Structure formats: C-alpha cells, structure tokens
Amino acid sequence: MKTIVTIVLLLVFGAPTHAQYNNVWCFGRQSGLDFSSSPPQKFTSAIYPNLTDVPGESVTVCDSTGNLLFYACPNKVYNSQHQLILNGDSLTTSGLINGSRHMCAVGPIGNLYYVFTTPLSYFIVNPFYNNNQGYVTKKQIVFDRDSKKLNITAIRNIDKPNSFWIVADSKDTLLIYKLDASGLSRHNTYFHRVLSEPGYEAGLLRASHDGKLIISCSGHDTSKYDTRFYNFDNTTGQITGEQGIKLATSLYIDSTKGYRRGPTGVAFSPNDSIIYFNGFVLGPSPFKIIQLNRYNPAQQYYFYTSSNQGDIELAPDGKIYSTNYYSTTTPGYLAVINKPDVLGLGCQYITNGLLVGNMKNVIGLPSGYDEYRRLTFYYYNDCSGAIKLQNVSDTSFFKTFSWYWGDGDSLVNQPFSAIVSHTYSQSGKYLVKLRASTQYGYTIWFTDTINFVKPPVADFAFKTDTGCQWVQFKFTNLSHADSMAVQGMKWLWHFGDGQTDTAENAAHAYKKSGNFSVKLVADNGFCSDSISKTNSVYILPAPKPGFSATPLYGCAPLNVQVTDTVGFGVSKKEYFFEDSLTWSSQLLPQFARTFVKPGSWKIIQKLTGVTGCITTDSATVTIREGFSHLSKSDISLASYQDDSSILVQWNKILGAKQYELWHSLYNSSYALLHNTIDSFFIHQPSQNSTLYEHYYKVLPVDSCDNKGEAGNYAKPIVLEGKSIENKEAILKYTPYETWSKGIREYRLEVVEDDNSAQTISTKLNAEPITDTSFWEETRNYKCYRIVAISEGDSLIKSTSNKVCLYYVPKLYIPNAFSPNGDNINDTYKISSIGVTQFEFSIFNIWGERVFHTNDKNFEWDGKNVPTGVYAYVVSANNTLNKRLNSMGTISLVK
C-alpha cells in the first residue's frame, strides 16, 4: 500500500515585515541545535521535554532576530516554550525520514503562518495568540483536489517581496501556484519533457538560494536519469528549460528490487555553485555523497561516508550537515561539510563532525523557508608578520562583526571592514570565529581553522670585520624561525663580489681587496626575510698562493717536482711536507722532493704578504708501496697434490700488487701461466704432460706495474718405477729443485688406498731405490711416492707423483696331496697373483665332476673320493683382463 505523504510548507503573506532567519533547529530524539553561538550548542531533554520520538520530519520557524517562534515535529505544533499549541495536534504529515526536506517557512504575514500538507492542503498557525501560547486556527484546508502531489517547494518572487511561487511536482507535471496578499492561485502547469519514470515517495523538490534553479529528485528507478534540473524565472513564475542529469556514480543499488535508485537528498552550497546529493541505501555499503558543479554538471566528485545518509541541509552557520540514517549508537552525531563552497576533498567532510545527543535511528533535519545570508571569510599569509582575513559576508544584511582570533585576543562589535589583520606571537593553527549581527539582533557565527606562519628573522655575524684576500672569511648564521616547511630552511648569501652561497654558515674567499656589503636571505618555505650589512667586510691585499706538483701519484720512492705560480707581494715563502712533518723556506720557484713512505701526504704552501696576511695553498701526493727491479720472490714449494695437479707456493714481498707465475717444461722456454694476488697456485697440467719435468718461477709486480726479478725456480719430483718377476721394484726419481738450504733426505713411502703412507727407505741423494719386499701375498699392486725434506728448521716437504706397480698375474697349482690326517698336505689348494675371476673343477677317470668352486682361496679335502688320479680344469681372468686357463692332473694319496 502506498504511503500517504504529508508535506509542510510555512508561508507568510500580508503587510511587509522582516523575513525570518532561523538560528534554531529542533528535531527528534530529544535533540536540537542553537546556532547563536559557535560551535552550535545542542539542546538537552531537561530544557526541551517535548522533543520526543520524532520519525524524522520537523520544521522550525524563527523571527527576524533568530529567536524560536514554533516548531512542528512530526504531527504536532509546539510554541517557543516547547508547549503544545492550542489545537496543534492530530495534524497530517508525511512520516518520511526526509519529510523535513519539503518544509520551508515564509513569513510572517500578519500574525499567521500557513502549513501545507499532502494532498495539497494546509492549516494555519498563529504563534502569537494568547501571549505567544499559539493557536492552530484551521486544519486540512484543501486547495487542489486534483493534485496527487508528492513534493513541494517555495521560491520568492524577486520583483515582489511579499509574493512567492509555490511549486509542486505531480509525477509528470510541475504545478506552479502564486501566493501573495490576495491569496493562493494556480499560475501555470509545466509538463515534463524528460522521460518520466515510476515515482518513489521519498523524493523532493529543492530550489537554489537565488531561485533560478529547481532540482527534482524523486528517488526513481533511474535507468536513464538520476535527477532533473529546471531553469526557473522567479519574476514570471515560468519554467524556461529542463535537463536530465545522470550522476557519475550511483549513490546506491536497491538490493531489494535489484535496480539503481536516484538521490533523495539535495543541498546547495552557500554561494549556490555546488550541489550536494545523498540518499539512504536499502542494501549494504558503500555509501557516498556526490558533489556537482552547478555550472558544469559534468564536473563531479564523490567521497565515501561511514554510514547511510538520512537528510542533508545547509545550516545557518554556512556549513552543510548530514544525518546518519541507520545510526545505532548513542550519542548521535551529524556529519559536517565545513567548506561546502569548495569542490573535492577540500570541502572537509567529517563523518562524526558534531555531537547532537540522543539520536539512534531515523532523523531528519529541520527546515523552513528562510533567506540564507552569506557569512564567511578567506585568509592569506602575506609574510608581513600578520595574518590577513578578507570578510566576504553579506554586508547589506549584517551590520556589526566580531572576530575571535583563537589566541585569547578578539576584535568585537566592529563595522564592516573588507580586510582585517591580526598578529600572532607564534606560528600554528588557530580556530578563528566570526560573529555577525543585524540591526535587529539576529546573530550567526562562522568558524574556520587558519594556519599562521610567522616569517623567519634573518641575521648573521662574524668575529672580525677585516680579512685577507684569498683567505676564507667565515660568517655565522644567526637567523631563526619557529616553523618551516618539510624541506627545511633555505639560505642565500650575497658576498658583495658577485658570488653567492647556499650554506647555512658560509665561508668565502674574496679574490679582490676592498670593502664589501653582505646580504643574507633566510627562507622557511613559507616566507623569507633578508638582512644587508653595507661595507661590513674589509679585505686586505694579499699574495695569491699557488703551485703545481707533478706527479701526484706513484710508487715509492717517488720524485715530485714542485713549481710555484706565486706573484708579487711575498715577503716569505714556506712549504710544509706532511710525510716528514717539517717546514722549509724556499727561495727558488722550482725544486724537487722525494717521497719514500707510502700514504697520502699534503704539501702546504704558506705565503706571508707585506700587509701581514698569510695565504696558503695545498696539494696531496699519494705514494703507493713499490719496489725496485732487484726485488724478487722465491718459490718455497712445488709439490704434487695428486697425479693431475701440482701445488706451487712462494714468498710474499712487501709492495707487491700481484704475482706472475711462469712455467716451463724441462727448464727451456718459460711462458706466463697465471696472474694472481695470492701466494699460491694449483697447476693442472695437460694429461699428456703430467709426468714431464715442470719448472716454475715467480715475478712480483708492484702497484705501479713495475716487475721485480724472478727468484729461484722450482721443480717437483717426478717418480718412475718397474717390477721384476713380482720379486722386487726398482724406483727412480728426479731431484727436487731448488731449496736454498738444500735437501735433508728423500723418503720412499708405500701409499695405501686410503692415502695413508709408510716410509720404507730413505736416501740422502736422489738415487734409485730397490724395494726387495715388493711381493706381498695380500696385494694385487703396490703404490709408491717420494717425499723430499728440506734442510733448516721449517722442514718443508715436497711430494712426488704416485706410482702404482701391479703384480704379474700367476697361478700356482700343486699336482698331489695326501688327506690322511697328519696335518701335512691334508687339503688341496692353489695360490694366485692378480687373479680376479676364477672357476675350478675336478673330474674322476670316468669324467664325472667331483668338485667345483669359484673361490680362488678354496681348500678341498678329498674325503668323499677314493685314492687315485684326478683331472682338473681352471679358468681365470687376471688384473690385466687376460685369460689364465690351465688343465692337469692331481694325485690323491691316502
């Protein structure tokens, strides 16, 4: 069933009177606001006991001084003492959450106000009856029975102060009525040209402050348009144009019906340039408020709100307030737009901007037809030390102004002044309040936070006002500022000779003598200040220092040539050499100096002039460690690590940057093998040259790429060997070359598979060694190496390559055995050398196999066969992968 909508319109007609200017808002949930102070003060239930449970709509009417006359919320009328007006109950109102958006007050006309409801009817209120007790004289007077009106608004006739246009939206038409002293009459009807869509009862009409634009928001299923703009001629009461507007983003989607809803709330900014839209959401968040540029509707901004929006209104203090429709917390808050004339985030939207008391659910903001008067100011810092504020208020209406600066100071009850200024003691943010009053006593407030930045104060000093030419003259910065931008303070020095600097504390060498004026500019990122001191610095003539030193880099010892470029006016010339910490006087313009200590050393020239001024110049000579061509690096070791790599080590020498390792076969022609900063290298010769005689030598290279001499060469031991009939091994080896102190001994070592070794022989010289114990029954081969031991205390060891000699594979097969229990030849077994795979079989005289094994270490006892001659067959592989096959007979004797 469709909800019956009641709309309240308060109109005034009659003899010319002062217009009403609301300074009070009364609305539901025992809440209200008084805008006669800043910030507005909320009402309490103790003072306003009748401010009870209001479903959202309310209207408040004040007189020309802003004092409360009466208010209706929602179907009752109360006087200024918050008592029910006589006959002021049982009124028909809309009951909508945004019902207050359709309420406006005009008047008074005589002593009467007219309250219009839907369908187009009205009742009459006299708030002055019976000593301001009030009286509703008539109820439900229908003046247009054919209208099915949902939304209504009123616009002042610009040409006739006591004449108004009443505009009603009847779904597909706008009904325009004229209201003046002669009464209310239908003026004309305007049919929508923009396609109409199904209506929604929570819509509204809203007129701009200048009365030239009407906005219709009917909360439609807006597949095409969100709202309609009507151009209105407020002198003739005619619609002169119509435009459908689509908002850039949807305010909400109706989740219950699955389509997009249009806005249900509209408010104009104080200067009429920006239009605000909101709406309550039947589905989940997010919630939005949209800004639209009235003169360029395509320019739109939106920002998210933390809760659903119920109502939106411009308040007497020039701010826009919005209710939180689905608020479930106590106490309640209004959202505040602090600077509604600004597009974008600069409007300063604050969700919980103003505490208003016991609000928990639906709430509408009170409204009435009153004339909004502009009260605002702009501010700017002009870096004069005072803040400038431009008063842009409606001076035809407001007559006196009071400024409260936020620092305890004020300027009260002053006539209008376009520009006012105030000086703060320090930088910071200040809450400035402007109170404006009319000649009738109506007072409203405007507040804004200003950011005052005190300009810096520039100043500087110096220890003495006299300096010398070519010498750094030092300045001390004494500037100060109590605030600065993020990038910090900036400085600019002007030294009076055309040169500048940006350092905080400057030092400047003047190239000319004479008097100079110095200026400093200090900038804190907001403002700047400067100070100039005329002819404050006097510079005495002085000799210009200067010399060249070549070369500036090299290895010790380095000979450096010093040549001065000194002019006239020198009474004494001295040089300081940091490597020796000595000063020396010089008469000649050129001389040489040899540096032998590595490091970076300064040469300082000091000139004493005829005026007593001392000037200096300096150069730095860098000496790197170096050595002469006689420097050499000896090889301390050349030793096989294994059969494929040779370790070479040498002695480091002071001043060497790197080493060149050279290599030769048989000590003939050498070739560069490797460059390294280390004192060792592992050489891996090619496979076919592993057992050649490898010779090595090292050349050191210093940081200046000078090469020293090669020291001793080194050659590791090369071992060779052969075996004779598995009985002995003969091993030959080359001597180790060269240790300066010679060889103490050579050791022949037997090397096991786990690389452990045992010495079996020693020699004083590199002479062949015979191992007569070569044969060992448990081995298949035997490995050897030679270890050379140096003379001296260090006992350096050099190891040769490893040589492994394999035994010659053989089988030793007996031809008889006697298993008679005398423990002599009781079993038959064979011996083998170098046998890997093995198979042995024994057959009797009838060819039957009586024994078989693959174990070369077998023993056969012959117990199960009789005495006699047996045949054997053996098949084996040796370690050289050759076959060893044999056949023969075995005599078994018991």
URNORFEN-V215830 format. One record per residue. RES is the residue in one small letter. SS is DSSP state (h for helix, s for strand, l for the rest). PSI is psi in whole degrees, -180 to 180 (999 if undefined). Layout:
res & ss & psi
RES & SS & PSI
RES & SS & PSI
This chain:
res & ss & psi
m & l & 136
k & l & 137
t & l & 136
i & l & 127
v & l & 128
t & l & 130
i & l & 133
v & l & 128
l & l & 124
l & s & 121
l & s & 150
v & l & 132
f & l & 155
g & l & -152
a & l & 153
p & l & 128
t & l & 173
h & l & 141
a & l & 164
q & l & 145
y & l & 102
n & l & 128
n & l & 5
v & s & 137
w & s & 123
c & s & 126
f & s & -179
g & l & 180
r & l & 36
q & l & 40
s & s & 153
g & s & 162
l & s & 140
d & s & 116
f & l & 13
s & l & -4
s & l & 168
s & l & 128
p & l & 164
p & l & 143
q & s & 138
k & s & 152
f & l & 159
t & l & 158
s & l & -26
a & l & -37
i & l & -35
y & l & 76
p & l & -21
n & l & 1
l & l & 79
t & l & -153
d & l & 102
v & l & 128
p & l & 0
g & l & -42
e & l & 149
s & l & 159
v & s & 140
t & s & 135
v & s & 128
c & s & 165
d & l & -170
s & l & -16
t & l & 0
g & l & 7
n & l & 145
l & s & 133
l & s & -56
f & s & 168
y & s & 153
a & s & 128
c & l & 113
p & l & -30
n & l & 24
k & l & 156
v & s & 132
y & s & 148
n & s & -173
s & l & -16
q & l & 8
h & l & 33
q & l & 149
l & s & 128
i & l & 146
l & s & 129
n & l & 21
g & l & 26
d & l & 177
s & l & 38
l & l & 151
t & l & 118
t & l & 174
s & l & -36
g & l & 14
l & l & 158
i & l & -27
n & l & 28
g & h & -32
s & h & -18
r & h & -20
h & h & 0
m & l & 134
c & l & 155
a & s & 135
v & l & 130
g & l & -168
p & l & 159
i & s & 106
g & l & -126
n & l & 13
l & s & 146
y & s & 147
y & s & 124
v & s & 116
f & s & 141
t & s & 175
t & l & 139
p & l & 170
l & l & 96
s & s & 173
y & s & 163
f & s & 160
i & s & 135
v & s & 131
n & s & 100
p & l & -10
f & l & -1
y & h & 138
n & h & 60
n & h & 50
n & h & 18
q & l & -31
g & l & 155
y & s & 131
v & s & 112
t & s & -39
k & s & 151
k & s & 149
q & s & 52
i & s & 108
v & s & 131
f & l & 0
d & l & 93
r & l & -21
d & l & -12
s & l & 138
k & l & 50
k & l & 136
l & l & -40
n & s & 149
i & s & 150
t & s & 172
a & s & 145
i & s & 136
r & s & 138
n & l & 114
i & l & -28
d & l & -18
k & l & 104
p & l & -32
n & l & 29
s & l & 141
f & s & 154
w & s & 128
i & s & 120
v & s & 128
a & s & 139
d & s & 112
s & l & 58
k & l & -69
d & l & 4
t & s & 160
l & s & 124
l & s & 123
i & s & 124
y & s & 152
k & s & 132
l & s & 122
d & s & -163
a & l & -23
s & l & -11
g & s & -164
l & s & 131
s & s & 151
r & s & 128
h & s & -54
n & s & 171
t & s & 134
y & s & 126
f & s & 133
h & l & 136
r & l & -28
v & l & 138
l & l & 127
s & l & 152
e & l & 168
p & l & 133
g & l & 161
y & l & 131
e & l & -10
a & l & 20
g & l & -168
l & s & 165
l & s & 142
r & s & 129
a & s & 148
s & l & 165
h & l & -34
d & l & -4
g & l & 15
k & l & -5
l & s & 131
i & s & 132
i & s & 130
s & s & 119
c & s & 107
s & l & 10
g & l & 35
h & l & 165
d & s & 95
t & l & 77
s & l & -19
k & l & -51
y & l & 149
d & l & -30
t & s & 167
r & s & 140
f & s & 129
y & s & 125
n & s & 131
f & s & 133
d & s & 105
n & l & 10
t & l & -34
t & l & -15
g & l & 29
q & s & 143
i & s & 124
t & s & -4
g & s & 157
e & s & 141
q & s & 131
g & s & 134
i & s & 131
k & l & 123
l & l & 150
a & l & -26
t & l & 147
s & l & 139
l & l & -37
y & s & 163
i & s & 129
d & s & 101
s & l & -19
t & l & -26
k & l & -10
g & l & 17
y & s & 168
r & s & 134
r & s & 151
g & l & 175
p & l & 150
t & l & 4
g & s & 137
v & s & 141
a & s & 141
f & s & 144
s & l & 164
p & l & -38
n & l & 11
d & l & 6
s & l & -23
i & s & 136
i & s & 132
y & s & 134
f & s & 141
n & s & -180
g & l & 157
f & l & 146
v & l & 132
l & l & -2
g & l & -163
p & l & 172
s & l & 171
p & l & 159
f & s & 151
k & s & 157
i & s & 133
i & s & 136
q & s & 141
l & s & 133
n & s & 117
r & l & -37
y & l & -6
n & s & 79
p & s & -20
a & s & -19
q & s & 106
q & s & 148
y & s & 155
y & s & 155
f & s & 153
y & s & 146
t & s & 161
s & l & -10
s & l & 173
n & l & 149
q & s & 133
g & s & -50
d & s & 159
i & s & 130
e & s & 149
l & s & 129
a & l & 166
p & l & -24
d & l & 9
g & l & 6
k & l & 157
i & s & 133
y & s & 146
s & s & 140
t & s & 156
n & s & 103
y & l & -45
y & l & 27
s & l & 131
t & l & 15
t & l & 153
t & l & 131
p & l & 167
g & s & 160
y & s & 153
l & s & 141
a & s & 146
v & s & 134
i & s & 106
n & l & -33
k & l & 74
p & l & -13
d & l & 1
v & l & 129
l & l & 147
g & h & -165
l & h & -15
g & h & -11
c & h & -15
q & l & 64
y & s & 131
i & s & 122
t & s & -57
n & s & 72
g & s & -28
l & s & 125
l & s & 126
v & s & -3
g & s & -145
n & l & 72
m & l & 127
k & l & -27
n & l & -128
v & l & 136
i & l & 134
g & l & 152
l & l & 139
p & l & 152
s & s & 170
g & l & 158
y & l & 98
d & l & 162
e & l & 115
y & l & 131
r & l & 133
r & l & 126
l & l & 109
t & l & 171
f & s & 158
y & s & 156
y & s & 159
y & s & 149
n & s & 123
d & l & 13
c & l & 23
s & l & -8
g & l & -10
a & l & 151
i & s & 139
k & s & 133
l & s & 130
q & s & 118
n & s & 114
v & l & 35
s & l & 171
d & l & 95
t & l & -15
s & l & -16
f & l & -49
f & l & 139
k & l & -32
t & s & 150
f & s & 141
s & s & 132
w & s & 132
y & s & 114
w & l & -12
g & l & 0
d & l & 16
g & l & -11
d & l & 160
s & s & 167
l & s & 104
v & s & 152
n & s & 54
q & s & 147
p & s & 167
f & l & 135
s & l & 128
a & l & -37
i & s & 127
v & s & 156
s & s & 158
h & s & 141
t & l & 123
y & l & 151
s & l & -24
q & l & 162
s & l & 156
g & s & -179
k & s & 133
y & s & 138
l & s & 108
v & s & 133
k & s & 135
l & s & 122
r & s & 128
a & s & 144
s & s & 148
t & l & 174
q & l & -14
y & l & -2
g & l & -1
y & l & 131
t & s & 133
i & s & 168
w & s & 152
f & s & 133
t & s & 149
d & s & 151
t & s & 126
i & s & 154
n & s & 104
f & s & 131
v & l & 117
k & l & 132
p & l & 154
p & l & 165
v & s & 117
a & l & 138
d & l & 153
f & s & 167
a & s & 171
f & l & 155
k & l & -38
t & l & 150
d & l & 4
t & s & 133
g & s & -178
c & s & 146
q & l & 140
w & l & 0
v & l & 139
q & s & 122
f & s & 122
k & s & 137
f & l & 139
t & s & 124
n & s & 121
l & l & 13
s & l & 156
h & s & 154
a & l & 143
d & l & -2
s & l & 158
m & l & 162
a & l & 173
v & l & -39
q & l & -4
g & l & -175
m & l & 150
k & s & 149
w & s & 149
l & s & 116
w & s & 138
h & s & 116
f & l & -2
g & l & -3
d & l & 18
g & l & -6
q & l & 151
t & s & 168
d & s & 153
t & l & 10
a & l & 156
e & l & -53
n & l & 114
a & l & 154
a & s & 128
h & s & 134
a & s & 114
y & l & 137
k & l & -7
k & l & 159
s & l & 163
g & s & -169
n & s & 142
f & s & 141
s & s & 136
v & s & 139
k & s & 140
l & s & 131
v & s & 124
a & s & 132
d & s & 122
n & l & 12
g & l & -12
f & l & -45
c & l & 166
s & s & 158
d & s & 153
s & s & 157
i & s & 136
s & s & 139
k & s & 110
t & s & 132
n & s & 41
s & s & -16
v & s & 130
y & s & 126
i & s & 122
l & s & 150
p & l & 145
a & l & 152
p & l & 141
k & l & 121
p & l & 164
g & l & 141
f & s & 163
s & s & 148
a & s & 122
t & s & 138
p & l & 162
l & l & -11
y & s & 144
g & s & 179
c & s & 148
a & l & 143
p & l & 138
l & s & 128
n & s & 119
v & s & 131
q & s & 123
v & s & 125
t & s & 120
d & s & 158
t & l & 32
v & l & 141
g & l & -143
f & l & 172
g & l & 20
v & s & 125
s & s & -22
k & s & 139
k & s & 128
e & s & 155
y & s & 142
f & s & 133
f & s & 115
e & l & -28
d & l & -26
s & l & -4
l & l & 46
t & s & 148
w & s & 146
s & s & 139
s & s & 144
q & l & 132
l & l & -32
l & l & 148
p & l & -11
q & s & 138
f & s & 169
a & s & 150
r & s & 133
t & s & 128
f & s & 129
v & l & -17
k & l & 128
p & l & 147
g & s & -179
s & s & 123
w & s & 135
k & s & 142
i & s & 121
i & s & 128
q & s & 130
k & s & 124
l & s & 133
t & s & 122
g & s & 174
v & l & -20
t & l & 0
g & l & -3
c & l & 142
i & s & 125
t & s & 152
t & s & 157
d & s & 159
s & s & 159
a & s & 155
t & s & 129
v & s & 129
t & s & 119
i & s & 125
r & s & 154
e & l & 137
g & l & -180
f & l & 164
s & l & 173
h & l & -11
l & l & -12
s & l & 139
k & s & 159
s & s & 120
d & l & 145
i & s & 127
s & s & -20
l & s & 137
a & s & 118
s & s & 139
y & s & 131
q & s & -37
d & s & -170
d & l & -9
s & l & -1
s & s & 147
i & s & 126
l & s & 127
v & s & 127
q & s & 148
w & s & 168
n & l & 134
k & l & 149
i & l & 150
l & l & 132
g & l & -5
a & s & 129
k & s & -36
q & s & 177
y & s & 143
e & s & 123
l & s & 123
w & s & 151
h & s & 147
s & s & 152
l & s & 124
y & l & 25
n & l & 37
s & l & -105
s & l & 134
y & l & 148
a & s & 147
l & s & 125
l & s & -40
h & s & 145
n & s & 134
t & s & 155
i & l & -9
d & l & 174
s & l & 28
f & s & 162
f & s & 142
i & s & 113
h & s & 131
q & l & 93
p & l & 162
s & l & 154
q & h & -35
n & h & -3
s & h & 14
t & l & -43
l & l & 16
y & l & 169
e & l & 113
h & s & 127
y & s & 143
y & s & 149
k & s & 158
v & s & 137
l & s & 122
p & s & 149
v & s & 129
d & s & -178
s & l & -14
c & l & 12
d & l & 22
n & l & 138
k & s & 136
g & l & -172
e & s & 157
a & s & 136
g & l & -146
n & l & 151
y & l & 164
a & s & 143
k & s & 121
p & l & 165
i & l & 136
v & l & 122
l & s & 138
e & s & 157
g & s & 160
k & s & 157
s & s & 154
i & s & 110
e & l & 35
n & l & 15
k & l & -40
e & s & 161
a & s & 135
i & s & 124
l & s & 127
k & s & 148
y & s & 153
t & l & 152
p & l & 155
y & l & 137
e & s & 140
t & l & 139
w & l & 136
s & l & -30
k & l & 0
g & l & -174
i & s & 131
r & s & -47
e & s & 163
y & s & 137
r & s & 131
l & s & 123
e & s & 140
v & s & 127
v & s & 128
e & l & 173
d & l & -30
d & l & 12
n & l & 6
s & l & 156
a & s & 154
q & s & 129
t & s & 130
i & s & -9
s & s & 151
t & s & 150
k & s & 151
l & l & -26
n & l & 167
a & l & 67
e & l & 156
p & l & 152
i & s & 133
t & s & 128
d & s & 100
t & l & -9
s & l & 34
f & l & -45
w & l & 128
e & l & 124
e & l & -29
t & l & 0
r & l & 160
n & l & -20
y & s & 171
k & s & 132
c & s & 145
y & s & 158
r & s & 160
i & s & 135
v & s & 122
a & s & 135
i & s & 127
s & s & 159
e & l & 167
g & l & -177
d & l & -23
s & l & -25
l & l & 59
i & l & 142
k & s & 133
s & s & 130
t & s & 140
s & l & 180
n & l & 163
k & l & 135
v & s & 128
c & s & 125
l & s & 124
y & s & 143
y & l & 149
v & l & 125
p & l & 134
k & s & 155
l & s & 131
y & s & 108
i & l & 114
p & l & 157
n & l & 3
a & s & 157
f & s & 160
s & l & 91
p & l & 68
n & l & 7
g & l & 12
d & l & 9
n & l & 16
i & l & 117
n & l & 41
d & l & -21
t & l & 158
y & s & 128
k & l & 160
i & l & 165
s & s & 149
s & s & 154
i & s & 126
g & l & 26
v & s & 133
t & s & -66
q & s & 143
f & s & 137
e & s & 128
f & s & 131
s & s & 146
i & s & 136
f & s & 148
n & l & -175
i & l & -14
w & l & 6
g & l & 8
e & l & 134
r & s & 120
v & s & -11
f & s & 144
h & s & 141
t & s & 157
n & l & 6
d & l & 116
k & l & -13
n & l & 29
f & l & 164
e & l & 129
w & s & 128
d & l & -13
g & l & 20
k & l & -27
n & l & 7
v & l & 154
p & l & 169
t & l & 143
g & s & -170
v & s & 133
y & s & 152
a & s & 148
y & s & 154
v & s & 127
v & s & 137
s & s & 127
a & s & 160
n & s & 145
n & s & 180
t & l & -16
l & l & 10
n & l & 37
k & l & 150
r & s & 139
l & s & 98
n & s & 141
s & s & 150
m & s & 151
g & s & -169
t & s & 156
i & s & 129
s & s & 123
l & s & 117
v & l & 128
k & l & 999
